[in-house]
């Protein structure tokens, strides 16, 4: 991998961690069970994407 590609993956990892954290933070504040579940699923999806990017390293 080139340096530029590694920097892209590093940036993408940071974004996925941020999105996951924000989803978890938001889910903890939601009262509607369906909406809470939806946002928790989004957090899980961002965790999966993070793992995929991390696996490229």
PDB file of N, CA, C, O and CB in Angstrom:
ATOM      1  N   UNK A   1       0.838  -1.184   0.000  1.00  0.00           N
ATOM      2  CA  UNK A   1       0.000   0.000   0.000  1.00  0.00           C
ATOM      3  C   UNK A   1       0.881   1.245   0.000  1.00  0.00           C
ATOM      4  O   UNK A   1       1.964   1.269   0.584  1.00  0.00           O
ATOM      5  CB  UNK A   1      -0.952   0.000   1.215  1.00  0.00           C
ATOM      6  N   UNK A   2       0.392   2.247  -0.656  1.00  0.00           N
ATOM      7  CA  UNK A   2       1.124   3.507  -0.681  1.00  0.00           C
ATOM      8  C   UNK A   2       0.851   4.299   0.602  1.00  0.00           C
ATOM      9  O   UNK A   2      -0.085   4.008   1.347  1.00  0.00           O
ATOM     10  CB  UNK A   2       0.735   4.339  -1.926  1.00  0.00           C
ATOM     11  N   UNK A   3       1.690   5.298   0.833  1.00  0.00           N
ATOM     12  CA  UNK A   3       1.471   6.169   1.996  1.00  0.00           C
ATOM     13  C   UNK A   3       0.114   6.844   1.933  1.00  0.00           C
ATOM     14  O   UNK A   3      -0.576   6.971   2.945  1.00  0.00           O
ATOM     15  CB  UNK A   3       2.571   7.226   2.089  1.00  0.00           C
ATOM     16  N   UNK A   4      -0.265   7.277   0.740  1.00  0.00           N
ATOM     17  CA  UNK A   4      -1.554   7.966   0.580  1.00  0.00           C
ATOM     18  C   UNK A   4      -2.716   7.034   0.913  1.00  0.00           C
ATOM     19  O   UNK A   4      -3.685   7.448   1.550  1.00  0.00           O
ATOM     20  CB  UNK A   4      -1.704   8.502  -0.858  1.00  0.00           C
ATOM     21  N   UNK A   5      -2.620   5.793   0.490  1.00  0.00           N
ATOM     22  CA  UNK A   5      -3.675   4.814   0.796  1.00  0.00           C
ATOM     23  C   UNK A   5      -3.746   4.539   2.297  1.00  0.00           C
ATOM     24  O   UNK A   5      -4.834   4.432   2.862  1.00  0.00           O
ATOM     25  CB  UNK A   5      -3.428   3.498   0.031  1.00  0.00           C
ATOM     26  N   UNK A   6      -2.593   4.426   2.932  1.00  0.00           N
ATOM     27  CA  UNK A   6      -2.573   4.208   4.384  1.00  0.00           C
ATOM     28  C   UNK A   6      -3.166   5.394   5.128  1.00  0.00           C
ATOM     29  O   UNK A   6      -3.880   5.215   6.115  1.00  0.00           O
ATOM     30  CB  UNK A   6      -1.143   3.954   4.867  1.00  0.00           C
ATOM     31  N   UNK A   7      -2.874   6.604   4.662  1.00  0.00           N
ATOM     32  CA  UNK A   7      -3.454   7.796   5.291  1.00  0.00           C
ATOM     33  C   UNK A   7      -4.969   7.813   5.125  1.00  0.00           C
ATOM     34  O   UNK A   7      -5.693   8.208   6.038  1.00  0.00           O
ATOM     35  CB  UNK A   7      -2.843   9.074   4.692  1.00  0.00           C
ATOM     36  N   UNK A   8      -5.446   7.385   3.957  1.00  0.00           N
ATOM     37  CA  UNK A   8      -6.893   7.321   3.734  1.00  0.00           C
ATOM     38  C   UNK A   8      -7.531   6.338   4.703  1.00  0.00           C
ATOM     39  O   UNK A   8      -8.569   6.633   5.295  1.00  0.00           O
ATOM     40  CB  UNK A   8      -7.206   6.917   2.278  1.00  0.00           C
ATOM     41  N   UNK A   9      -6.927   5.185   4.866  1.00  0.00           N
ATOM     42  CA  UNK A   9      -7.482   4.175   5.772  1.00  0.00           C
ATOM     43  C   UNK A   9      -7.455   4.686   7.212  1.00  0.00           C
ATOM     44  O   UNK A   9      -8.413   4.488   7.961  1.00  0.00           O
ATOM     45  CB  UNK A   9      -6.694   2.843   5.658  1.00  0.00           C
ATOM     46  N   UNK A  10      -6.373   5.336   7.596  1.00  0.00           N
ATOM     47  CA  UNK A  10      -6.288   5.906   8.944  1.00  0.00           C
ATOM     48  C   UNK A  10      -7.393   6.936   9.171  1.00  0.00           C
ATOM     49  O   UNK A  10      -8.023   6.960  10.229  1.00  0.00           O
ATOM     50  CB  UNK A  10      -4.909   6.551   9.168  1.00  0.00           C
ATOM     51  N   UNK A  11      -7.618   7.770   8.185  1.00  0.00           N
ATOM     52  CA  UNK A  11      -8.681   8.780   8.267  1.00  0.00           C
ATOM     53  C   UNK A  11     -10.050   8.117   8.356  1.00  0.00           C
ATOM     54  O   UNK A  11     -10.899   8.523   9.149  1.00  0.00           O
ATOM     55  CB  UNK A  11      -8.628   9.721   7.049  1.00  0.00           C
ATOM     56  N   UNK A  12     -10.251   7.097   7.536  1.00  0.00           N
ATOM     57  CA  UNK A  12     -11.528   6.382   7.539  1.00  0.00           C
ATOM     58  C   UNK A  12     -11.765   5.697   8.886  1.00  0.00           C
ATOM     59  O   UNK A  12     -12.890   5.682   9.384  1.00  0.00           O
ATOM     60  CB  UNK A  12     -11.565   5.343   6.402  1.00  0.00           C
ATOM     61  N   UNK A  13     -10.711   5.133   9.475  1.00  0.00           N
ATOM     62  CA  UNK A  13     -10.837   4.508  10.790  1.00  0.00           C
ATOM     63  C   UNK A  13     -11.290   5.527  11.831  1.00  0.00           C
ATOM     64  O   UNK A  13     -12.160   5.244  12.655  1.00  0.00           O
ATOM     65  CB  UNK A  13      -9.503   3.872  11.214  1.00  0.00           C
ATOM     66  N   UNK A  14     -10.699   6.700  11.785  1.00  0.00           N
ATOM     67  CA  UNK A  14     -11.079   7.753  12.724  1.00  0.00           C
ATOM     68  C   UNK A  14     -12.521   8.179  12.554  1.00  0.00           C
ATOM     69  O   UNK A  14     -13.231   8.406  13.534  1.00  0.00           O
ATOM     70  CB  UNK A  14     -10.178   8.946  12.558  1.00  0.00           C
ATOM     71  N   UNK A  15     -12.953   8.286  11.310  1.00  0.00           N
ATOM     72  CA  UNK A  15     -14.344   8.662  11.058  1.00  0.00           C
ATOM     73  C   UNK A  15     -15.308   7.600  11.568  1.00  0.00           C
ATOM     74  O   UNK A  15     -16.333   7.920  12.170  1.00  0.00           O
ATOM     75  CB  UNK A  15     -14.570   8.896   9.567  1.00  0.00           C
ATOM     76  N   UNK A  16     -14.983   6.358  11.330  1.00  0.00           N
ATOM     77  CA  UNK A  16     -15.869   5.283  11.783  1.00  0.00           C
ATOM     78  C   UNK A  16     -15.938   5.229  13.300  1.00  0.00           C
ATOM     79  O   UNK A  16     -17.006   4.979  13.858  1.00  0.00           O
ATOM     80  CB  UNK A  16     -15.399   3.937  11.235  1.00  0.00           C
ATOM     81  N   UNK A  17     -14.823   5.457  13.977  1.00  0.00           N
ATOM     82  CA  UNK A  17     -14.840   5.499  15.442  1.00  0.00           C
ATOM     83  C   UNK A  17     -15.709   6.652  15.932  1.00  0.00           C
ATOM     84  O   UNK A  17     -16.473   6.507  16.886  1.00  0.00           O
ATOM     85  CB  UNK A  17     -13.408   5.635  15.998  1.00  0.00           C
ATOM     86  N   UNK A  18     -15.580   7.795  15.270  1.00  0.00           N
ATOM     87  CA  UNK A  18     -16.375   8.971  15.642  1.00  0.00           C
ATOM     88  C   UNK A  18     -17.866   8.689  15.444  1.00  0.00           C
ATOM     89  O   UNK A  18     -18.674   8.964  16.331  1.00  0.00           O
ATOM     90  CB  UNK A  18     -15.946  10.208  14.808  1.00  0.00           C
ATOM     91  N   UNK A  19     -18.230   8.139  14.281  1.00  0.00           N
ATOM     92  CA  UNK A  19     -19.636   7.860  13.997  1.00  0.00           C
ATOM     93  C   UNK A  19     -20.205   6.857  15.001  1.00  0.00           C
ATOM     94  O   UNK A  19     -21.331   7.010  15.475  1.00  0.00           O
ATOM     95  CB  UNK A  19     -19.797   7.327  12.564  1.00  0.00           C
ATOM     96  N   UNK A  20     -19.424   5.842  15.316  1.00  0.00           N
ATOM     97  CA  UNK A  20     -19.887   4.846  16.277  1.00  0.00           C
ATOM     98  C   UNK A  20     -20.104   5.490  17.643  1.00  0.00           C
ATOM     99  O   UNK A  20     -21.118   5.237  18.294  1.00  0.00           O
ATOM    100  CB  UNK A  20     -18.879   3.686  16.384  1.00  0.00           C
ATOM    101  N   UNK A  21     -19.171   6.310  18.075  1.00  0.00           N
ATOM    102  CA  UNK A  21     -19.300   6.976  19.374  1.00  0.00           C
ATOM    103  C   UNK A  21     -20.524   7.876  19.412  1.00  0.00           C
ATOM    104  O   UNK A  21     -21.252   7.892  20.404  1.00  0.00           O
ATOM    105  CB  UNK A  21     -18.045   7.792  19.683  1.00  0.00           C
ATOM    106  N   UNK A  22     -20.757   8.623  18.344  1.00  0.00           N
ATOM    107  CA  UNK A  22     -21.914   9.519  18.299  1.00  0.00           C
ATOM    108  C   UNK A  22     -23.221   8.733  18.288  1.00  0.00           C
ATOM    109  O   UNK A  22     -24.192   9.134  18.930  1.00  0.00           O
ATOM    110  CB  UNK A  22     -21.839  10.427  17.068  1.00  0.00           C
ATOM    111  N   UNK A  23     -23.250   7.624  17.565  1.00  0.00           N
ATOM    112  CA  UNK A  23     -24.459   6.789  17.557  1.00  0.00           C
ATOM    113  C   UNK A  23     -24.734   6.236  18.951  1.00  0.00           C
ATOM    114  O   UNK A  23     -25.872   6.259  19.420  1.00  0.00           O
ATOM    115  CB  UNK A  23     -24.317   5.630  16.542  1.00  0.00           C
ATOM    116  N   UNK A  24     -23.690   5.738  19.614  1.00  0.00           N
ATOM    117  CA  UNK A  24     -23.869   5.197  20.965  1.00  0.00           C
ATOM    118  C   UNK A  24     -24.316   6.285  21.938  1.00  0.00           C
ATOM    119  O   UNK A  24     -25.183   6.056  22.781  1.00  0.00           O
ATOM    120  CB  UNK A  24     -22.565   4.552  21.461  1.00  0.00           C
ATOM    121  N   UNK A  25     -23.722   7.459  21.815  1.00  0.00           N
ATOM    122  CA  UNK A  25     -24.099   8.583  22.672  1.00  0.00           C
ATOM    123  C   UNK A  25     -25.559   8.974  22.443  1.00  0.00           C
ATOM    124  O   UNK A  25     -26.305   9.210  23.393  1.00  0.00           O
ATOM    125  CB  UNK A  25     -23.178   9.790  22.412  1.00  0.00           C
ATOM    126  N   UNK A  26     -25.950   9.037  21.186  1.00  0.00           N
ATOM    127  CA  UNK A  26     -27.329   9.407  20.851  1.00  0.00           C
ATOM    128  C   UNK A  26     -28.305   8.337  21.310  1.00  0.00           C
ATOM    129  O   UNK A  26     -29.354   8.655  21.870  1.00  0.00           O
ATOM    130  CB  UNK A  26     -27.474   9.635  19.342  1.00  0.00           C
ATOM    131  N   UNK A  27     -27.973   7.075  21.081  1.00  0.00           N
ATOM    132  CA  UNK A  27     -28.856   5.977  21.482  1.00  0.00           C
ATOM    133  C   UNK A  27     -29.103   5.991  22.986  1.00  0.00           C
ATOM    134  O   UNK A  27     -30.202   5.683  23.447  1.00  0.00           O
ATOM    135  CB  UNK A  27     -28.258   4.629  21.061  1.00  0.00           C
ATOM    136  N   UNK A  28     -28.072   6.351  23.746  1.00  0.00           N
ATOM    137  CA  UNK A  28     -28.233   6.361  25.206  1.00  0.00           C
ATOM    138  C   UNK A  28     -29.213   7.439  25.675  1.00  0.00           C
ATOM    139  O   UNK A  28     -29.734   7.366  26.788  1.00  0.00           O
ATOM    140  CB  UNK A  28     -26.880   6.573  25.876  1.00  0.00           C
ATOM    141  N   UNK A  29     -29.462   8.432  24.830  1.00  0.00           N
ATOM    142  CA  UNK A  29     -30.358   9.529  25.196  1.00  0.00           C
ATOM    143  C   UNK A  29     -31.773   9.357  24.660  1.00  0.00           C
ATOM    144  O   UNK A  29     -32.684  10.084  25.055  1.00  0.00           O
ATOM    145  CB  UNK A  29     -29.795  10.827  24.699  1.00  0.00           C
ATOM    146  N   UNK A  30     -31.955   8.398  23.765  1.00  0.00           N
ATOM    147  CA  UNK A  30     -33.269   8.216  23.142  1.00  0.00           C
ATOM    148  C   UNK A  30     -34.221   7.442  24.045  1.00  0.00           C
ATOM    149  O   UNK A  30     -33.819   6.515  24.748  1.00  0.00           O
ATOM    150  CB  UNK A  30     -33.124   7.494  21.807  1.00  0.00           C
ATOM    151  N   UNK A  31     -35.476   7.837  24.012  1.00  0.00           N
ATOM    152  CA  UNK A  31     -36.503   7.150  24.796  1.00  0.00           C
ATOM    153  C   UNK A  31     -37.351   6.219  23.933  1.00  0.00           C
ATOM    154  O   UNK A  31     -37.845   5.203  24.422  1.00  0.00           O
ATOM    155  CB  UNK A  31     -37.399   8.166  25.490  1.00  0.00           C
ATOM    156  N   UNK A  32     -37.521   6.552  22.665  1.00  0.00           N
ATOM    157  CA  UNK A  32     -38.309   5.727  21.751  1.00  0.00           C
ATOM    158  C   UNK A  32     -37.542   4.425  21.472  1.00  0.00           C
ATOM    159  O   UNK A  32     -36.437   4.468  20.931  1.00  0.00           O
ATOM    160  CB  UNK A  32     -38.612   6.498  20.418  1.00  0.00           C
ATOM    161  N   UNK A  33     -38.115   3.276  21.833  1.00  0.00           N
ATOM    162  CA  UNK A  33     -37.387   2.007  21.684  1.00  0.00           C
ATOM    163  C   UNK A  33     -37.020   1.672  20.235  1.00  0.00           C
ATOM    164  O   UNK A  33     -35.936   1.149  19.975  1.00  0.00           O
ATOM    165  CB  UNK A  33     -38.215   0.885  22.254  1.00  0.00           C
ATOM    166  N   UNK A  34     -37.912   1.969  19.301  1.00  0.00           N
ATOM    167  CA  UNK A  34     -37.618   1.648  17.903  1.00  0.00           C
ATOM    168  C   UNK A  34     -36.481   2.512  17.367  1.00  0.00           C
ATOM    169  O   UNK A  34     -35.585   2.019  16.681  1.00  0.00           O
ATOM    170  CB  UNK A  34     -38.870   1.834  17.037  1.00  0.00           C
ATOM    171  N   UNK A  35     -36.524   3.777  17.679  1.00  0.00           N
ATOM    172  CA  UNK A  35     -35.476   4.691  17.239  1.00  0.00           C
ATOM    173  C   UNK A  35     -34.148   4.339  17.904  1.00  0.00           C
ATOM    174  O   UNK A  35     -33.096   4.381  17.268  1.00  0.00           O
ATOM    175  CB  UNK A  35     -35.863   6.146  17.551  1.00  0.00           C
ATOM    176  N   UNK A  36     -34.207   3.997  19.178  1.00  0.00           N
ATOM    177  CA  UNK A  36     -33.004   3.609  19.913  1.00  0.00           C
ATOM    178  C   UNK A  36     -32.362   2.377  19.273  1.00  0.00           C
ATOM    179  O   UNK A  36     -31.145   2.326  19.091  1.00  0.00           O
ATOM    180  CB  UNK A  36     -33.341   3.331  21.394  1.00  0.00           C
ATOM    181  N   UNK A  37     -33.187   1.392  18.937  1.00  0.00           N
ATOM    182  CA  UNK A  37     -32.693   0.176  18.291  1.00  0.00           C
ATOM    183  C   UNK A  37     -32.065   0.490  16.944  1.00  0.00           C
ATOM    184  O   UNK A  37     -31.017  -0.058  16.604  1.00  0.00           O
ATOM    185  CB  UNK A  37     -33.824  -0.835  18.117  1.00  0.00           C
ATOM    186  N   UNK A  38     -32.694   1.363  16.180  1.00  0.00           N
ATOM    187  CA  UNK A  38     -32.176   1.756  14.876  1.00  0.00           C
ATOM    188  C   UNK A  38     -30.798   2.398  15.002  1.00  0.00           C
ATOM    189  O   UNK A  38     -29.883   2.069  14.247  1.00  0.00           O
ATOM    190  CB  UNK A  38     -33.144   2.718  14.189  1.00  0.00           C
ATOM    191  N   UNK A  39     -30.654   3.302  15.946  1.00  0.00           N
ATOM    192  CA  UNK A  39     -29.379   3.998  16.133  1.00  0.00           C
ATOM    193  C   UNK A  39     -28.315   3.038  16.669  1.00  0.00           C
ATOM    194  O   UNK A  39     -27.142   3.158  16.315  1.00  0.00           O
ATOM    195  CB  UNK A  39     -29.553   5.196  17.094  1.00  0.00           C
ATOM    196  N   UNK A  40     -28.709   2.094  17.512  1.00  0.00           N
ATOM    197  CA  UNK A  40     -27.770   1.089  18.001  1.00  0.00           C
ATOM    198  C   UNK A  40     -27.287   0.198  16.854  1.00  0.00           C
ATOM    199  O   UNK A  40     -26.122  -0.199  16.815  1.00  0.00           O
ATOM    200  CB  UNK A  40     -28.423   0.235  19.103  1.00  0.00           C
ATOM    201  N   UNK A  41     -28.183  -0.111  15.929  1.00  0.00           N
ATOM    202  CA  UNK A  41     -27.798  -0.897  14.758  1.00  0.00           C
ATOM    203  C   UNK A  41     -26.826  -0.117  13.873  1.00  0.00           C
ATOM    204  O   UNK A  41     -25.904  -0.690  13.294  1.00  0.00           O
ATOM    205  CB  UNK A  41     -29.042  -1.300  13.950  1.00  0.00           C
ATOM    206  N   UNK A  42     -27.042   1.184  13.778  1.00  0.00           N
ATOM    207  CA  UNK A  42     -26.110   2.022  13.026  1.00  0.00           C
ATOM    208  C   UNK A  42     -24.725   1.995  13.672  1.00  0.00           C
ATOM    209  O   UNK A  42     -23.715   1.939  12.971  1.00  0.00           O
ATOM    210  CB  UNK A  42     -26.633   3.472  12.942  1.00  0.00           C
ATOM    211  N   UNK A  43     -24.674   2.033  14.994  1.00  0.00           N
ATOM    212  CA  UNK A  43     -23.395   1.967  15.712  1.00  0.00           C
ATOM    213  C   UNK A  43     -22.693   0.640  15.423  1.00  0.00           C
ATOM    214  O   UNK A  43     -21.479   0.603  15.218  1.00  0.00           O
ATOM    215  CB  UNK A  43     -23.614   2.138  17.238  1.00  0.00           C
ATOM    216  N   UNK A  44     -23.461  -0.439  15.409  1.00  0.00           N
ATOM    217  CA  UNK A  44     -22.889  -1.748  15.115  1.00  0.00           C
ATOM    218  C   UNK A  44     -22.350  -1.800  13.687  1.00  0.00           C
ATOM    219  O   UNK A  44     -21.297  -2.387  13.434  1.00  0.00           O
ATOM    220  CB  UNK A  44     -23.937  -2.847  15.326  1.00  0.00           C
ATOM    221  N   UNK A  45     -23.072  -1.186  12.763  1.00  0.00           N
ATOM    222  CA  UNK A  45     -22.623  -1.154  11.371  1.00  0.00           C
ATOM    223  C   UNK A  45     -21.306  -0.390  11.248  1.00  0.00           C
ATOM    224  O   UNK A  45     -20.410  -0.807  10.514  1.00  0.00           O
ATOM    225  CB  UNK A  45     -23.697  -0.512  10.471  1.00  0.00           C
ATOM    226  N   UNK A  46     -21.189   0.720  11.962  1.00  0.00           N
ATOM    227  CA  UNK A  46     -19.939   1.478  11.925  1.00  0.00           C
ATOM    228  C   UNK A  46     -18.797   0.671  12.549  1.00  0.00           C
ATOM    229  O   UNK A  46     -17.650   0.788  12.117  1.00  0.00           O
ATOM    230  CB  UNK A  46     -20.105   2.825  12.659  1.00  0.00           C
ATOM    231  N   UNK A  47     -19.098  -0.135  13.548  1.00  0.00           N
ATOM    232  CA  UNK A  47     -18.075  -1.007  14.136  1.00  0.00           C
ATOM    233  C   UNK A  47     -17.624  -2.047  13.113  1.00  0.00           C
ATOM    234  O   UNK A  47     -16.433  -2.345  13.021  1.00  0.00           O
ATOM    235  CB  UNK A  47     -18.613  -1.704  15.414  1.00  0.00           C
ATOM    236  N   UNK A  48     -18.565  -2.603  12.344  1.00  0.00           N
ATOM    237  CA  UNK A  48     -18.217  -3.573  11.308  1.00  0.00           C
ATOM    238  C   UNK A  48     -17.349  -2.936  10.228  1.00  0.00           C
ATOM    239  O   UNK A  48     -16.379  -3.537   9.766  1.00  0.00           O
ATOM    240  CB  UNK A  48     -19.485  -4.163  10.683  1.00  0.00           C
ATOM    241  N   UNK A  49     -17.702  -1.722   9.833  1.00  0.00           N
ATOM    242  CA  UNK A  49     -16.920  -1.014   8.819  1.00  0.00           C
ATOM    243  C   UNK A  49     -15.514  -0.741   9.350  1.00  0.00           C
ATOM    244  O   UNK A  49     -14.529  -0.896   8.628  1.00  0.00           O
ATOM    245  CB  UNK A  49     -17.617   0.314   8.413  1.00  0.00           C
ATOM    246  N   UNK A  50     -15.429  -0.331  10.625  1.00  0.00           N
ATOM    247  CA  UNK A  50     -14.130  -0.102  11.247  1.00  0.00           C
ATOM    248  C   UNK A  50     -13.275  -1.365  11.172  1.00  0.00           C
ATOM    249  O   UNK A  50     -12.104  -1.311  10.798  1.00  0.00           O
ATOM    250  CB  UNK A  50     -14.302   0.344  12.712  1.00  0.00           C
ATOM    251  N   UNK A  51     -13.866  -2.489  11.527  1.00  0.00           N
ATOM    252  CA  UNK A  51     -13.125  -3.760  11.499  1.00  0.00           C
ATOM    253  C   UNK A  51     -12.670  -4.106  10.085  1.00  0.00           C
ATOM    254  O   UNK A  51     -11.569  -4.622   9.893  1.00  0.00           O
ATOM    255  CB  UNK A  51     -13.992  -4.896  12.061  1.00  0.00           C
ATOM    256  N   UNK A  52     -13.504  -3.829   9.115  1.00  0.00           N
ATOM    257  CA  UNK A  52     -13.139  -4.087   7.715  1.00  0.00           C
ATOM    258  C   UNK A  52     -11.939  -3.238   7.296  1.00  0.00           C
ATOM    259  O   UNK A  52     -10.988  -3.745   6.701  1.00  0.00           O
ATOM    260  CB  UNK A  52     -14.336  -3.802   6.785  1.00  0.00           C
ATOM    261  N   UNK A  53     -11.993  -1.957   7.608  1.00  0.00           N
ATOM    262  CA  UNK A  53     -10.863  -1.085   7.291  1.00  0.00           C
ATOM    263  C   UNK A  53      -9.609  -1.524   8.047  1.00  0.00           C
ATOM    264  O   UNK A  53      -8.517  -1.565   7.481  1.00  0.00           O
ATOM    265  CB  UNK A  53     -11.203   0.377   7.628  1.00  0.00           C
ATOM    266  N   UNK A  54      -9.773  -1.845   9.309  1.00  0.00           N
ATOM    267  CA  UNK A  54      -8.637  -2.251  10.127  1.00  0.00           C
ATOM    268  C   UNK A  54      -8.015  -3.539   9.570  1.00  0.00           C
ATOM    269  O   UNK A  54      -6.800  -3.730   9.609  1.00  0.00           O
ATOM    270  CB  UNK A  54      -9.074  -2.450  11.598  1.00  0.00           C
ATOM    271  N   UNK A  55      -8.874  -4.406   9.057  1.00  0.00           N
ATOM    272  CA  UNK A  55      -8.391  -5.657   8.463  1.00  0.00           C
ATOM    273  C   UNK A  55      -7.520  -5.435   7.242  1.00  0.00           C
ATOM    274  O   UNK A  55      -6.721  -6.303   6.891  1.00  0.00           O
ATOM    275  CB  UNK A  55      -9.556  -6.529   8.088  1.00  0.00           C
ATOM    276  N   UNK A  56      -7.654  -4.294   6.591  1.00  0.00           N
ATOM    277  CA  UNK A  56      -6.819  -3.992   5.438  1.00  0.00           C
ATOM    278  C   UNK A  56      -5.372  -3.738   5.824  1.00  0.00           C
ATOM    279  O   UNK A  56      -4.465  -3.867   5.002  1.00  0.00           O
ATOM    280  CB  UNK A  56      -7.366  -2.799   4.705  1.00  0.00           C
ATOM    281  N   UNK A  57      -5.168  -3.377   7.074  1.00  0.00           N
ATOM    282  CA  UNK A  57      -3.816  -3.093   7.539  1.00  0.00           C
ATOM    283  C   UNK A  57      -3.083  -4.370   7.817  1.00  0.00           C
ATOM    284  O   UNK A  57      -1.921  -4.340   8.220  1.00  0.00           O
ATOM    285  CB  UNK A  57      -3.836  -2.219   8.781  1.00  0.00           C
TER     286      UNK A  57
END
